[in-house]
Amino acid sequence: MAEISPLEQRIGHQFRDPALLTQALTHSSRLQDEPEAIDNQRLEFLGDSVLGVFLAEALYQAYPDEREGHLARAKSILAKGDFLAQLARELDLPPLLRMSEAERSMDGHLRDAALEDAFEALIGAVYLDSDFPTTRTCLQGLYGDLPTRLEKRLAHDNPKGRLQEWTQAQGQEQPIYTIVNETGPGHAREFTAEVAVAGEVQGSGQGASKKEAEEVAARSAIKQLGI
């Protein structure tokens, strides 16, 4: 049997058909340089569905008392593109993506969309190379403890709420957000926000809207305060 690659070790699965792994890592732009290559779009389609089944089953078991609405929201959060891109980075997929030289020169291998597609394609490839129980085991290893992942993701999606909860727990007044700068033309404004906790500025951030800038500032404050 061929030696298991570092990526296969991180996934927790050694491919019987290495061509599936190669295909999963092949971006559609690769066909510009290698016309005979097979891109990962079909595997991505399959992997998206397999991932959906895994998350639905895992959340159903992890939250026996929650209703459909909560489970559906949790599933959506854990299957969002930017979160799947994060998992792809944890697997160190960016340098392994097979794409055209032109696409790579524009940092295409670092883009969330390409990483999300590759992650889903990888799941599809594992499923085709084995079976659902094996794929489930791999995904359990990649996601880790699902409630913990979900809690962290919820905090990431709602940094202002998390910061406010912390200040309340400390007996402090709620954070105060201030837009300190606006730049750019009307159709492409950029806002800079600062957030003060207990009278001291603890974070700042920029965004295309006031809300986005405040959320970035809240994340900055969370990091600064070690919450």
N, C-alpha and C positions, 0 to 999 in steps of 0.2 A: 504494500500500500504506500502511496506517495506520502512524503512528509507533510504534516499539517502546517498550513501557512499561519502567520501571526493573526491575520484577519479571521481565519476559521477558528483559531483558538479564542479570539474575542467573542465571536458569535456563539461558539459552543457547538459547532457542527462541521464535520469534514465532508466535503462534497464527493460523492461517488462519480458525479458528472461535472468535472471542473468547467466545462463549457458554460454551464448555467451560471456559475459565479462570474465568469468573464462577461457574459451577456448582461448580468445585473449591474455591472459597473460601467457599461458602455452607454455613454450619452449619445443622443441622436446626431450631434454635430460630428461625431467620429466618422460617420459615413462620408464626409467630405474628403477625408484623408485616406479612408479605408472602405471603399464602396461595398466590399463583401462582408463587412461587419454587420452584426445583428444588434440593434439597440435595445434598451431596456424598457421600452414603452409597454409592451404586452405583459412583461413580468410585473411592471408597476401596477397595471390594472388588476392583475390577480392578487398581488400582495396587499393592495388596498382593501380588498374584500376579506382576505385571510386575517389581516390585522383587525378589521372591524369585528369579526367573529370572536377573536381572542379577547379584545377589550370588553365586548358585551358579556361574554361568559365570565371573565375575571371580575368585572365590576358587579355582576349579579351575585357572585359568591362573596365578594368582599363587603358588600353593603346589603345584607339580607332584609333590612328594615326600611330601605329607601324605596320611594316610588319611581315610576318610569321617568318622570321629568328630571329628577336628580341624576339618574343613571345616564340618561341621554346627554345631559350637559357635561357630565364627567367624561363620557366617551368622546364627545366633541373636543374637549380641551386636550385630552391625551392623544388625539389623532390630528391635531392642527399641524399645518405645514411647518411652522417655525419650530414647534416642539420636535417633530420628526427630524428636522435638520439638526437640532441639538443632539439627538440620539446618534445621528450619522457622524457628527463631529466626535462624540464620545468613542465611536468605533474607529476614529481616525480615517474616515473615508475620503476626505478631500484629495489627498495626494494619490489615491488609488483610482480615481475616476478616469475613465478612458474617453477623451474628447478631442476635438480638433485642436491643432496648435493655436489657431486663431482664437478659439473660445477660451482656451486656457490662458492665453496672453492677456485676455480681458478679465481674468480672475473668475471665469465661469465655474471653476471647480469649488469656489467658495460661496456661491450663491445658494440661498435657501431652497429655491425651486429645484435645482439640480440635485442637491443633497436629499431633499425629501423624496424625489423620484427614485434615487438610488437606494434609499433605505427600504422603501416599499417594494422595489424590484428584488432586493436581497431577500426579503421575507417570502416573496413569491417563488424565488429560486430555491430556498430551503424547503418550502412546501412541496414543490415538484420533485425535489431530490430525495424526499423522505416521506413524511405524512404529517397530519395535523398535530398529533401528540408531540412529535419531535419539534415541530415549529412552535408549539405552545411553550415547551421547555426553553427553547432559545429565547423567545420573547419575554418569558418570566425572568430570565437572566439579564436581559437588556433593560427592562423596565425596573427591575427590583421590586421593592414593596410598593404596590400600587397606591394605597392610601397616602403614603409618604410623598410619592411623586405628585399626586394630585394636590396635596396640601401646598407643596412648594410652587406648583404651577399656578394655583389660585392666588397665592401671594404675589407671584410675578405679574399676573394679569390685573391685580388690584393693589398696587403698591400704596396708593393713598389710604385705602381702607386699612391696610396692615400697619402703616405708620400711625394712623389715628388710634387704632386699638392699643398700640404700644404706649402712646402718650397717656391714654386714659388709664392704663394699668399702672403707669408711673405717677398718677395723680396730677398730671400736668394739663394745661389747656391744649386744645386741639391745634395742630400745625397751622401755620399761616402762610399762604402762598401769595407771592407777588410777581407780576410780570414786570421784569426790569428792562426789557429791550424788545423791540420789534424791528425787523429788517426785511428787505426784499420788496418787490412789486406786489400789488394787490392780489395777483393770482398765484403768487408763490411766497407768501409771508413765512418768516421764521421767527418764532417767539422764544425768548429766554425767560425762564422762571426760576425763582429761588424759594426755598421753603425754610421757615424759621421754626425751631422747636425750643420752647422755654426762652424765647427772646433772642436766640442765636441762630444764624443761618447755618444749616447743616447740610444743605445740598442744593445743587443747581442743575438745570438741564435745558436742552433746546428741542423744539419740535415744530411741526407744520401747523399746529393748532395750540391754543392755550392749554387745553386739556392734556395733549400729548406732552408738552413742555413740563407741566406740573407732575405728570406721572414719572417722567425721567428724573425730575428733581427729587421726587419721593424715593425712587430707587437709589439715587445717590445718597440721600440721607440715611436710608436703611443700611447701606453699606458702611457709611461713616460712623453710625451709631452701633454697628455690630449687632443689629437685631436679627 
